Amino acid sequence: MIDLDKQSAQEDFWDDTETAQQVLKKASSLREWIENWSDIDTKSANTLQLIEEAIEADLTDLEKEFENQLLEINKSLEDLEIKATLSGKYDSKSAILSIQAGAGGIDSQDWAEMLLNMYSRWAENRSYVAKVLNWSDGDEAGIKRADLEISGEYSYGYLKGEAGVHRLIRLSPFDNQHQRHTSFALIEVLPEPEKTDREVTIDQENLRIDYFRASGAGGQSVQKNATAVRMVHEPTGITVSVQNERSQIRNKEVALKIITARLIEMELKLKREEESKLRGEFVSPEWGNQIRTYVLHPYKMIKDHRTEHETQDIESVFEGDLDQFLNAYLESTMKNEQRD
């Protein structure tokens, strides 16, 4: 913290604006950590003193109030302990969450949109900013694919465990016979690249860019100019199509951001695979390896297959109450690392 303050006080500090902003961001984050721990320490000391005074005065009617205060302190402490596990290289970054409908036709496309709404609400609950970067409509309902940018400190760290297949079991609203259907969607979580990230560089010669007219509902909503962009990173085959923005330049920027994020995630994935293979526990988060099942019929339950955490309060989860699952995954990861 002291070193960062010294660095920001140098005369040439603002010569490199982007680096300066990163230094100030890191310093602000550290100050927040210090303030949070200090706040918990102060609350704990004050509550302990009040409890001792209440015991001496035999004020037993305050027992419930003190119990609530201790629960609140414990919750704050658990939240900070969870956040302390987010020490990975990109954990403090914002996130790009990609959702792709899988097997199941219209039901899976509707399920993909349900997940998009769920993660958007989670972001709003945390005062993060959620923005749809790219969206591909479903055939009759829902979406085939969407890229959701979630801007907020540590959003990638919290969400990285959501990568994998999510399965929904319900009575289909699109089936005339109202039969039970199983739908699948694949979630990818990418760290949002920043201009100061120098680990991944993209040679413009390795990019193939095509332009086309954005699709629309017809009439005035159809773009007359070729503003939509399809960008291919030829060495890896990563392909991104973006048509949400009205500007061709902006669509190119978004496409390049997503490709860069995918390249970063590819490197992280290779590293995770190598570490997992050494531990003998590697399972690829691809189709067929669902990480979580959401059951709406014949009973209601959401269960994470990695942590065994489950809840019957599915409504609150779809309204963005995901922290119970995110924290359970981070806690299990921390325990696994401690055993290793």
N, C-alpha and C positions, 0 to 999 in steps of 0.2 A: 504494500500500500504506500509506504514511504517512497519507494523507488518510483512508483507511478506518479506520485505528486512531484517529485524532483524532475521527472521527465517532462511533465506538462508545464513546468515552470521555465523550461529552457527557451531562449529567445527564438530559436528556429523550429519550435514545436509545431507551428501551424504551416510550415513549408510543405509538408506532406499531409494534406487535409484528411485523406482517408485513414491513414495510420493514426493521426491525432484523434479522430473520432473513435477509433477502436480502443485507444488507450483510455479515453474518458469513459467509454462504455464499461470497460473492465473495472476502472476505479469506482464507478457508480455501483456496479454489481457487488464489489467487495464491501463498500460502505453499507449497502443494504444487508449483507450478511452480518456484519458487525452489529448493526442496529437491531436486527431480529434476535440474535443471540442475547444481546444486552437487555432487550425488552423481556424475553423469557426469564432471564436471571432476576430482573427487578420484580416481575410479577410473582415469581416463585418465592422470593424473599418476603415480599409484602404479605402474600397469602399465608405463609408459614407463621409470620408474626401475629397476624389476625387470629389464626387458629389457636395459637398458644394463649393469646389474651382471652379468647372465647372459652377455652377450657378452664382457665383460672376463674372466670366469672360464671362458669356453669351455664353458658348460653347454648343449650342443646338445640334450640329452635333454628340455629344458624347452620346446622350440620348439612342440610340439603344445598344451601347456597355455596358452602365451601366445596362440597362434592362437585358441583357444576364448574366452579372455578378451576379445580384441579383437573377435571376432564378437558377443559378448554386449554389449559397449559400443556397437558399431555398431547393433545391433538396438534398444537403448534410445534411441539418438540418432534413429534413423529413426522410432520410435514418437512421440517428442516433436515431431519435425518435422511428422509427419502431424497430430498434435493441434493444432499451431500454425496449421494451415490452417482450423481450425474457429473462425472468428472472426465467423460470421454472427450475426445478432441473436438467433436461437433455438437456435444450435448447442449451447450448454451445457445445454439443457433435457433432460428425460426425453422419451420418445417414446410415441406411441400408434400401433401398427402394425396396420392393417386388412388382412385377407386375404379375398378374394372368389373363390370357384370360378367358372371361366368355362366356355367350350365344352368338352364332353367328358363330360357326364353324371356317372355315379358315379366314373369315373376322375379327373375334375377335382376332385370333392369330396374324394376320398381324397388327391389331390395338395395341395389346400389345407391339409388337416390335417398332411401331411408338412412343409409349409413352416412351419406354426404350431409344430410340434415343433422344427424346425431353429432358428428364431429364439429359441425358449425356451431351448434348449441354449446358443446363443451368449450369451445374457444370463447364464445361470448360470456359464459359463466366465469371464465378466468380473466375476463377483460382483455383477451387477445383479439386481434383483428383477423377475421376470416374472409378471404376473397377468392372467388372462383376464377382461376386463370384460364381454364379451358373446359369445355362442356360439349359432349356429343349426345344428342337426344336419343332416347330409346325408340323402338319401332312404333309402339302404341302408348307407352307410358314409361316413366323413369328415365334412366340414362344408361348409355353403353359404357361411357367413361367420363371421368371428370378429374381435374387437377385442382386441388384446394390449397391455397397458400395460407398458412396460419402464422401470423407475425406476432411474436412475443418471446421473451427470454425463456430459454429452456423448453420451448414447445417441441423441438425435435427430441430432446432427451426424454421427455415424458411420453411421447407418442411412438418412439421407435419400436417398442414392443408390440404395437398393433399390426405390424407387417405380417401378412399371411392370409389364409383363407377364412372367411367368416360365413357360417352356414345358418340359414333361416329355415325353420319348419313351421308351417302355418296352413290354415285353410285359404286356398287361393281366391282372391277377389276377382280374378280374371278367368276363373273356371266356372262355366255355367252349372256344373254339377257340384260346385263348391267342395271339391276334393282337397285332400291334404297334399301340399307340394313342398319339395325341398329346393331351396335356392342357394346359390353360391356367389360370392363376390371376393375379389382379390384386392387386398390393401397393400400399397407400397408407401413407405415413409422415407422421404429424402431430406437431407439437411439442405436448407436454402443457402446457396452460395452467395458470398459477398465479394465485392470488388477487391477486397484485400486478401482473399483466399488465393494463395499462389501455388497450392499443391496440384491443382488441375489446370492445365493450359490446353486450349483448343486451337489447333492450327486451322486457319480459315480454309486452307486448301483441302482439308479433310471433310469439309461440310458441303453437302449438296442441297441446294435450296430451290424449291419449286413454289410458284405462286398460282393461286386459283381463286375463283370467286367463292365467297362464303355462302353457305347454304342458308336459306331463310324460308319463312312461311309464305313468301310471295308478295306481290305488290311493292310497296315502298320499302319493306324490310329487306329486300334482296339487294346485296351490294352490287353496284354496276361495275366497280373496279375490282381487280384481282388483289384483294387485301389479305386473304388467307394465306398462311405459310405452312409448307411442309418442309421440315429440316431433317436431314439424315446425316448422322455421324458415321461415315463410311467404314472406318477401322473397326467399329464395334457393332454397326448395324442399328444403333439406337435411332428410332424414328419418332418425331414429334410433329403433330399437326395442330396449329393454333389458328382460330378464326374469330375468337370472341371480341378482340379489339377492332375498332373501326380503322385504325391506322396500320398500314403494312409494316412500318418501322417498329411500332409497339408490338405487333405480333411476332416479329423477328426477335425482339428483345426477350419476350416471354418464352419463345421456343428455345433460345440459346440458354436461358436460365434453367429450364427444365432438363435440357441435355447435360449441362454442367452438373446439376444436382444428381442426375443418374450416373454420371461418371464417378462422382465422389462416392455414391452409394455402392457402386460396383467394387471399388477399392476396399471399402469397409466390409462388404459382404465376403470378399475373398479372405480378408484377415479373420473375420468371424468363423468362416468355414475351416480355416487352418487351425485355429485355436480349439474349435469344437471337435475336430477330428482327433487332435492330440488327447482330448478328454474322453473320446469315444462316445460322444453323445450327439453327433451332428444329425439334424433332421432338416431337410430343405423346406422352407415355407412356401411350397408351390401347391398347385391343385392336388387335392386328395389328402393334404395334411392340414385340415382345418384347426385353427388355434382356439376358436370359440364357437359355440352353438347357441342360437337364440330360438327358444321353443315358445310358440304362441298357442299351439294345440297339439295334443289333448290337454296339456297343462301349461303353466307359464313358468319359465325358468331360463336364465342365462348362465352358462357354465363355461369357464375357461379351462381348456384341456391340459394346459401346461402347469397351472398353479392349483387347479381344482377349486378355485374360488367360484362361488355361484351366488345368485340372488334370484328371488321371485318377483322383485319389484322392477319389472321390465319397463314400466312407464317412465320411471325416473331416469333409467339408463338412456332411453331414447330421447329424453329431454336434456341429455348431456352429462348425467352423473356417472362419469366414467372413471373417476379417480380411484374408486375401490379396486377396479381391475388393473389400472395403470400401476398403482402402488403395490398391489400383490405381485405383479410381474417384476417390478424393480426390486422388491424385497427378496424374491426367490433368486433373482440374478445375483444379488449381493451375497446371499448365503452360499450359493454355488461357488462364487469367487473366493469366499473365505475358506471353504473346504479344500479348494485347490491350492 
